[in-house]
Amino acid sequence: MIKPRTPAGVMELLPAEQMTFQRLLDRIRSTFERFGFAPIETPVFELTDTLLTKSGGETERQVYFVQSTGALAEGKTPELALRFDLTVPLARYVAEHERELAFPFRRYQMQRVYRGERQQRGRFREFYQCDIDIIGKDQLSVRYDAELPAVIHAVFKALEIGSFTIQLNNRKLLRGFFNSLNLSDSEQQALILREIDKLDKRGAEAVMATLTGESFGLPATTVQTIMDFVGFRSTSREQALQQLQSLQGQDAELDEGIAELKLVIEQLNMLGVPESDYALNFSIARGLDYYTGTVYETLLDDHPGIGSICSGGRYEDLAGYYTKSKLPGVGISIGLTRLFYQLREAGLLPPSGSSTQVLLALMDERPESAAYNLRLASILRDAGINTETVFEFGKLAKQFKYADKAGIRFVAVVGDEERADGTVTLKDLQTQEQTQVQESQLVTYLQTAVQA
């Protein structure tokens, strides 16, 4: 006999937890749609030459290839691979359907992705990403860069997981600052940015040691200037604008980054995002090199150890590998599986219970009892109340035990006396209160009760 077990690196939930996860998905989806984003889905696998546009590197070492048993036996090279994120499929999708899409193209995508992650607690090989992107044709206003933090704010308010801060920066501001220090080589800048992006994980001393060490060889005074610059965190809108103003005039690219961040902050104010919920953080760089302007990371204020719960940024050429068209865009991604895991471990997710709201108990084996329950179940379902009926008669205590274990809040009992009186005995397993309700009032009563 084979022992049943799940593969390493996947998250498999029991029904009550799956309901909580589904609730998060539904709230994220409804918020995305409220901001005018349209859904798309792409295949779980892509052609390898489409997916792996760059050879080598960490990404390719984590890709799962797809091979039929026939092709494997024939020794053929895999033509398909499981997607490792939703950005590459989006780039292919937009390039392929460019003539059919309306620009700016606003899409959301909430699907599983796959990476051969090293096995460790809280890291997954199969996980949900919830992405939104706004793609322009030839150009895209920086004003869209401000809309995405407004979406982030609305999403995490809807999820009700505590206070959070959306941290903002701009890659142009960072590159311009390096230019002012005569560190203008783009490859060197990219490497320094990757180290700065590790500040929260490695700490300032470790990053400074790396930058002054043999691999970088930067003077200690230069490194200290960098560390002083990236150490800035704003505490108010006014302070953020003052700091940006003080940096002007040192470099053209720096000034461009300052102007874009000022516009983002002004737009956030117009969009109604409270200044207490966002801040400038000059250490935010985002490790991916394709980000070219505004970048975002979002942290839970009371649980910074969880890390970024939503990140993204601006890029100027989404689909350069697939089309000659210039398709600039801005996007964010929520790694929902990892976020759910971390929130659950921190005890920040109240259980959702069952999707079933009422269980109709069966009092005896007589056909008229079952017929009554089926009629009553239809009335409740037509009113939008999720209802389950018992079809196999057993002890009432056993039926209540089942409802409690399944997370069903209400159990409705209708015996001969109730049918004669036109009433229903309703027990709330959450409060342990039992109520006699007129059948004609049952729908109204339950509609009010399930929202309490």
C-alpha positions as CSV (number, residue, x, y, z in Angstrom):
1,M,0.0,0.0,0.0
2,I,1.3,3.5,-0.9
3,K,1.5,5.9,1.9
4,P,-0.4,9.1,1.0
5,R,1.7,12.2,1.2
6,T,2.0,15.6,-0.5
7,P,5.1,16.6,-2.4
8,A,7.5,19.0,-0.7
9,G,7.0,22.7,-1.3
10,V,3.2,22.8,-1.8
11,M,0.5,24.1,0.5
12,E,-2.6,21.8,0.8
13,L,-5.4,23.1,3.1
14,L,-8.3,21.7,5.0
15,P,-11.7,23.1,4.0
16,A,-11.9,25.7,6.8
17,E,-8.5,27.1,5.9
18,Q,-9.2,26.9,2.2
19,M,-12.3,29.1,2.8
20,T,-10.1,31.7,4.5
21,F,-7.7,31.5,1.5
22,Q,-10.6,31.8,-0.9
23,R,-11.9,34.8,1.0
24,L,-8.5,36.6,0.5
25,L,-8.6,35.7,-3.2
26,D,-12.1,37.0,-3.6
27,R,-11.4,40.3,-1.8
28,I,-8.2,40.9,-3.9
29,R,-10.1,40.1,-7.1
30,S,-13.0,42.4,-6.3
31,T,-10.6,45.3,-5.4
32,F,-8.7,44.8,-8.7
33,E,-12.0,44.9,-10.6
34,R,-13.2,48.0,-8.7
35,F,-10.2,49.9,-10.1
36,G,-11.0,48.8,-13.7
37,F,-8.7,45.9,-14.2
38,A,-9.8,43.1,-16.5
39,P,-9.0,39.4,-15.8
40,I,-6.8,37.2,-18.0
41,E,-5.5,33.7,-17.7
42,T,-2.5,32.2,-19.5
43,P,-1.6,28.5,-19.8
44,V,0.2,26.8,-16.9
45,F,3.0,26.0,-19.3
46,E,4.7,28.1,-22.1
47,L,7.0,27.1,-24.9
48,T,10.6,27.0,-23.5
49,D,12.0,29.4,-26.1
50,T,9.3,31.9,-25.1
51,L,9.7,31.4,-21.3
52,L,13.4,31.3,-21.1
53,T,14.3,34.4,-23.1
54,K,17.5,34.6,-21.0
55,S,19.7,31.6,-20.6
56,G,21.4,30.7,-17.4
57,G,21.0,32.4,-14.0
58,E,19.0,31.5,-11.0
59,T,15.6,31.5,-12.8
60,E,16.5,28.8,-15.3
61,R,17.9,26.5,-12.5
62,Q,14.4,26.7,-10.9
63,V,12.3,26.0,-14.0
64,Y,10.2,22.8,-14.2
65,F,10.2,21.4,-17.7
66,V,7.2,19.5,-19.1
67,Q,7.7,16.3,-21.0
68,S,5.3,13.6,-22.2
69,T,6.4,10.0,-21.5
70,G,6.6,9.3,-25.2
71,A,8.9,12.3,-25.9
72,L,11.0,11.4,-22.8
73,A,11.5,7.8,-24.1
74,E,12.6,9.2,-27.5
75,G,15.1,11.5,-25.7
76,K,13.6,14.7,-27.1
77,T,14.4,18.1,-25.6
78,P,11.5,19.5,-23.6
79,E,9.5,22.0,-25.6
80,L,7.3,23.2,-22.7
81,A,8.1,24.6,-19.2
82,L,5.9,25.6,-16.3
83,R,5.6,29.3,-15.8
84,F,7.8,30.6,-12.9
85,D,6.0,34.0,-12.7
86,L,3.1,35.8,-14.4
87,T,5.2,38.6,-16.0
88,V,6.8,36.6,-18.8
89,P,3.5,35.1,-19.9
90,L,2.0,38.6,-19.8
91,A,4.7,39.9,-22.1
92,R,4.0,37.1,-24.5
93,Y,0.3,37.6,-24.2
94,V,0.4,41.4,-24.9
95,A,2.8,40.9,-27.9
96,E,0.7,38.2,-29.4
97,H,-2.7,40.0,-28.9
98,E,-1.4,43.6,-29.4
99,R,-3.7,44.4,-32.2
100,E,-6.8,43.2,-30.3
101,L,-6.1,45.0,-27.0
102,A,-7.1,48.5,-26.0
103,F,-4.3,50.5,-24.5
104,P,-3.5,51.3,-21.8
105,F,-4.2,47.6,-21.2
106,R,-5.2,47.0,-17.5
107,R,-5.1,43.4,-16.6
108,Y,-5.2,41.3,-13.4
109,Q,-4.1,37.7,-13.2
110,M,-4.4,35.4,-10.2
111,Q,-2.9,32.0,-10.9
112,R,-0.4,29.4,-9.7
113,V,3.2,29.6,-10.7
114,Y,6.0,27.0,-10.2
115,R,9.6,27.3,-9.1
116,G,12.1,24.6,-8.0
117,E,12.8,26.4,-4.7
118,R,15.2,25.0,-2.2
119,Q,13.1,23.2,0.4
120,Q,12.7,25.4,3.5
121,R,9.9,26.6,5.8
122,G,7.6,29.1,4.2
123,R,9.0,28.7,0.7
124,F,6.8,27.0,-1.9
125,R,7.4,25.4,-5.3
126,E,3.7,25.9,-6.3
127,F,2.1,29.2,-5.2
128,Y,-0.4,31.8,-6.1
129,Q,0.6,35.2,-7.5
130,C,-2.0,38.0,-7.7
131,D,-0.7,40.5,-10.3
132,I,-1.9,43.7,-11.8
133,D,-0.2,45.6,-14.6
134,I,-1.0,48.7,-16.7
135,I,0.6,48.5,-20.2
136,G,0.9,51.5,-22.5
137,K,1.6,51.7,-26.2
138,D,4.7,53.8,-26.9
139,Q,4.3,55.8,-23.6
140,L,2.6,55.6,-20.2
141,S,2.1,58.6,-17.9
142,V,3.8,58.5,-14.5
143,R,0.4,59.2,-13.0
144,Y,-0.3,55.5,-13.4
145,D,2.6,54.9,-11.0
146,A,0.5,56.6,-8.3
147,E,-2.6,54.6,-9.0
148,L,-1.0,51.3,-8.1
149,P,-0.2,52.3,-4.5
150,A,-3.8,53.3,-4.2
151,V,-4.8,49.8,-5.3
152,I,-2.3,48.3,-2.8
153,H,-3.9,50.4,-0.1
154,A,-7.4,49.3,-1.0
155,V,-6.4,45.7,-1.2
156,F,-4.8,45.5,2.2
157,K,-7.6,47.5,3.9
158,A,-10.0,45.0,2.5
159,L,-8.0,42.0,3.8
160,E,-8.1,43.4,7.3
161,I,-4.7,42.1,8.3
162,G,-3.5,45.2,10.3
163,S,-1.7,48.4,9.6
164,F,0.9,48.5,6.8
165,T,3.2,50.9,5.0
166,I,3.7,51.2,1.3
167,Q,7.4,52.1,0.7
168,L,8.2,54.1,-2.4
169,N,11.4,54.9,-4.3
170,N,12.6,55.5,-7.8
171,R,15.4,53.7,-9.7
172,K,16.2,56.9,-11.6
173,L,16.8,58.7,-8.3
174,L,19.2,56.0,-7.2
175,R,21.1,55.9,-10.5
176,G,21.3,59.7,-10.5
177,F,22.7,59.7,-7.0
178,F,25.4,57.2,-8.1
179,N,26.1,59.4,-11.1
180,S,26.7,62.3,-8.7
181,L,29.3,60.1,-6.9
182,N,31.0,59.3,-10.3
183,L,29.7,55.8,-10.1
184,S,28.2,56.0,-13.6
185,D,28.9,52.5,-15.0
186,S,25.5,50.8,-15.4
187,E,26.7,47.3,-14.6
188,Q,28.4,48.5,-11.4
189,Q,25.2,50.5,-10.4
190,A,23.1,47.4,-10.9
191,L,25.4,45.3,-8.6
192,I,25.4,48.0,-6.0
193,L,21.6,48.3,-6.2
194,R,21.3,44.5,-5.6
195,E,23.3,44.8,-2.4
196,I,21.3,47.8,-1.2
197,D,18.1,45.8,-1.8
198,K,19.5,43.3,0.8
199,L,19.8,45.9,3.6
200,D,16.7,44.7,5.5
201,K,17.9,41.1,5.3
202,R,21.6,41.4,5.8
203,G,21.9,44.6,7.8
204,A,23.9,47.7,7.2
205,E,27.3,46.4,8.4
206,A,27.2,43.3,6.1
207,V,26.3,45.5,3.1
208,M,29.0,48.0,3.9
209,A,31.5,45.2,4.3
210,T,30.6,43.9,0.8
211,L,30.8,47.2,-0.9
212,T,34.2,48.0,0.6
213,G,35.4,44.5,0.1
214,E,37.4,43.0,-2.7
215,S,34.5,42.4,-5.1
216,F,33.5,46.1,-5.1
217,G,36.5,47.9,-3.7
218,L,34.6,51.2,-3.0
219,P,36.2,53.8,-0.7
220,A,34.9,53.7,2.8
221,T,33.9,57.4,2.5
222,T,31.9,56.7,-0.7
223,V,30.1,53.7,0.9
224,Q,29.3,55.8,4.0
225,T,27.8,58.5,1.7
226,I,25.7,55.8,0.0
227,M,24.5,54.4,3.4
228,D,23.6,57.8,4.6
229,F,21.5,58.4,1.5
230,V,19.7,55.1,1.4
231,G,19.0,55.3,5.1
232,F,16.3,58.0,4.6
233,R,12.8,57.1,5.6
234,S,10.1,59.7,5.5
235,T,7.5,60.1,8.3
236,S,5.2,62.5,6.6
237,R,4.2,63.8,3.2
238,E,5.8,67.2,3.9
239,Q,9.1,65.7,5.0
240,A,9.2,63.5,1.9
241,L,8.7,66.5,-0.4
242,Q,11.3,68.6,1.5
243,Q,13.9,65.8,1.2
244,L,13.3,65.5,-2.5
245,Q,13.6,69.2,-2.9
246,S,16.9,69.2,-1.1
247,L,18.4,66.7,-3.6
248,Q,17.7,68.7,-6.7
249,G,20.4,70.1,-9.0
250,Q,23.1,67.4,-8.6
251,D,22.4,65.2,-11.7
252,A,19.9,65.2,-14.6
253,E,18.7,61.6,-14.0
254,L,18.4,62.3,-10.2
255,D,16.2,65.3,-11.0
256,E,14.0,63.2,-13.2
257,G,13.5,60.6,-10.4
258,I,12.7,63.4,-8.0
259,A,10.1,64.9,-10.3
260,E,8.5,61.5,-10.8
261,L,8.3,60.8,-7.0
262,K,6.9,64.2,-6.4
263,L,4.1,63.6,-8.9
264,V,3.4,60.2,-7.4
265,I,3.1,61.7,-3.9
266,E,0.8,64.5,-5.2
267,Q,-1.4,62.0,-6.9
268,L,-1.6,59.7,-3.8
269,N,-2.9,62.7,-1.9
270,M,-5.6,63.2,-4.6
271,L,-6.4,59.5,-4.6
272,G,-7.1,59.7,-0.8
273,V,-4.3,57.5,0.4
274,P,-3.5,58.6,4.0
275,E,0.1,59.9,4.4
276,S,0.5,57.6,7.4
277,D,0.2,54.6,5.1
278,Y,3.0,55.3,2.7
279,A,6.6,56.5,3.0
280,L,9.7,57.2,0.9
281,N,12.4,54.6,1.5
282,F,15.6,55.3,-0.5
283,S,16.9,51.8,0.1
284,I,14.1,50.2,-1.9
285,A,15.7,49.1,-5.2
286,R,14.0,45.9,-6.2
287,G,16.5,43.2,-7.3
288,L,15.1,42.8,-10.8
289,D,17.0,44.9,-13.3
290,Y,14.1,45.6,-15.6
291,Y,12.6,48.1,-13.2
292,T,13.4,51.6,-14.5
293,G,11.4,54.1,-12.4
294,T,9.0,54.0,-9.4
295,V,9.4,50.9,-7.2
296,Y,7.2,49.6,-4.3
297,E,7.4,47.4,-1.3
298,T,4.7,46.9,1.3
299,L,5.4,45.9,4.9
300,L,3.1,45.1,7.8
301,D,3.9,47.6,10.5
302,D,3.5,45.2,13.5
303,H,5.2,42.2,11.7
304,P,8.1,43.5,9.6
305,G,9.8,40.1,9.9
306,I,7.2,38.7,7.4
307,G,8.9,40.8,4.7
308,S,7.4,42.5,1.7
309,I,3.8,41.4,1.2
310,C,3.4,43.3,-2.1
311,S,6.1,44.6,-4.5
312,G,6.5,45.9,-8.0
313,G,7.4,48.9,-10.1
314,R,7.8,50.7,-13.4
315,Y,9.4,49.2,-16.5
316,E,9.9,50.7,-19.9
317,D,10.0,47.6,-22.2
318,L,7.8,44.7,-21.2
319,A,7.8,42.7,-24.4
320,G,11.1,43.6,-26.1
321,Y,11.9,39.9,-26.7
322,Y,8.6,39.3,-28.6
323,T,7.8,42.5,-30.5
324,K,9.4,45.7,-31.9
325,S,6.6,47.8,-30.3
326,K,7.6,49.8,-27.2
327,L,5.3,48.7,-24.4
328,P,6.1,50.5,-21.1
329,G,4.2,49.5,-18.0
330,V,3.9,49.5,-14.2
331,G,2.8,46.5,-12.1
332,I,2.6,44.9,-8.7
333,S,2.5,41.3,-7.4
334,I,1.2,39.7,-4.3
335,G,2.6,36.3,-3.5
336,L,-0.6,35.1,-1.8
337,T,0.4,31.6,-0.8
338,R,3.5,32.8,1.1
339,L,1.5,35.7,2.5
340,F,-1.3,33.4,3.7
341,Y,1.3,31.1,5.3
342,Q,3.0,33.9,7.1
343,L,-0.3,35.4,8.3
344,R,-1.5,32.1,9.5
345,E,1.7,31.4,11.4
346,A,1.4,34.9,13.1
347,G,-2.2,34.2,14.1
348,L,-3.5,37.1,12.0
349,L,-6.2,35.2,10.1
350,P,-9.5,34.4,11.8
351,P,-11.1,31.2,10.6
352,S,-13.8,31.6,8.0
353,G,-15.8,28.5,8.9
354,S,-17.7,26.6,6.3
355,S,-19.3,28.0,3.1
356,T,-22.4,26.2,4.2
357,Q,-24.5,28.4,6.4
358,V,-27.4,26.0,7.4
359,L,-27.7,22.3,7.8
360,L,-31.2,20.8,7.7
361,A,-31.3,17.9,10.1
362,L,-33.3,14.8,9.2
363,M,-35.6,13.8,12.1
364,D,-36.7,10.4,10.8
365,E,-36.8,8.1,7.8
366,R,-40.3,9.0,6.6
367,P,-40.5,10.2,3.0
368,E,-42.6,13.2,4.1
369,S,-39.8,14.4,6.4
370,A,-37.2,14.3,3.6
371,A,-39.6,15.9,1.2
372,Y,-40.3,18.8,3.6
373,N,-36.5,19.4,4.0
374,L,-35.9,19.4,0.3
375,R,-38.7,22.0,-0.2
376,L,-37.3,24.1,2.6
377,A,-33.7,23.8,1.2
378,S,-34.9,25.1,-2.1
379,I,-36.5,28.1,-0.5
380,L,-33.3,28.9,1.4
381,R,-31.0,28.5,-1.6
382,D,-33.2,30.6,-3.8
383,A,-32.8,33.3,-1.2
384,G,-29.0,33.0,-1.4
385,I,-28.5,31.0,1.8
386,N,-26.0,28.1,1.4
387,T,-27.8,25.1,2.6
388,E,-27.0,21.4,3.1
389,T,-29.5,18.7,3.7
390,V,-29.0,15.4,5.6
391,F,-30.1,12.4,3.5
392,E,-29.2,9.5,5.8
393,F,-31.1,9.4,9.1
394,G,-29.1,9.1,12.2
395,K,-29.1,10.3,15.8
396,L,-29.7,14.0,16.1
397,A,-26.6,14.3,18.3
398,K,-24.5,12.8,15.5
399,Q,-25.9,15.3,13.0
400,F,-25.1,18.2,15.3
401,K,-21.5,16.8,15.8
402,Y,-21.1,16.6,12.0
403,A,-22.2,20.3,11.6
404,D,-19.8,21.4,14.4
405,K,-16.9,19.6,12.9
406,A,-17.7,20.8,9.4
407,G,-17.9,24.4,10.6
408,I,-21.6,24.9,9.8
409,R,-23.0,27.6,12.1
410,F,-26.7,26.9,12.0
411,V,-28.7,23.6,12.3
412,A,-32.4,23.7,11.4
413,V,-34.6,21.0,13.0
414,V,-38.2,20.4,11.8
415,G,-40.1,17.6,13.5
416,D,-43.9,16.8,13.6
417,E,-44.6,19.6,16.1
418,E,-42.7,22.2,14.1
419,R,-44.4,21.3,10.9
420,A,-47.8,21.5,12.6
421,D,-47.0,24.9,14.0
422,G,-45.3,26.2,10.8
423,T,-42.1,26.8,12.7
424,V,-38.4,25.8,12.5
425,T,-36.1,25.1,15.5
426,L,-32.8,26.8,14.7
427,K,-29.7,26.3,16.8
428,D,-26.7,28.6,16.4
429,L,-23.6,26.5,17.1
430,Q,-21.5,29.6,17.5
431,T,-23.5,31.0,20.4
432,Q,-25.2,27.7,21.4
433,E,-28.5,29.6,21.4
434,Q,-31.7,27.9,20.2
435,T,-34.6,29.8,18.6
436,Q,-38.0,29.0,17.4
437,V,-38.6,30.8,14.1
438,Q,-41.8,30.9,11.9
439,E,-41.0,29.3,8.6
440,S,-42.3,32.3,6.8
441,Q,-39.7,34.4,8.7
442,L,-36.8,31.9,8.4
443,V,-35.2,33.5,5.3
444,T,-35.2,37.0,6.8
445,Y,-34.0,35.7,10.2
446,L,-31.1,33.9,8.6
447,Q,-30.1,36.7,6.3
448,T,-29.7,38.9,9.3
449,A,-28.0,36.3,11.5
450,V,-25.3,35.1,9.0
451,Q,-24.1,38.7,8.8
452,A,-23.8,39.2,12.5
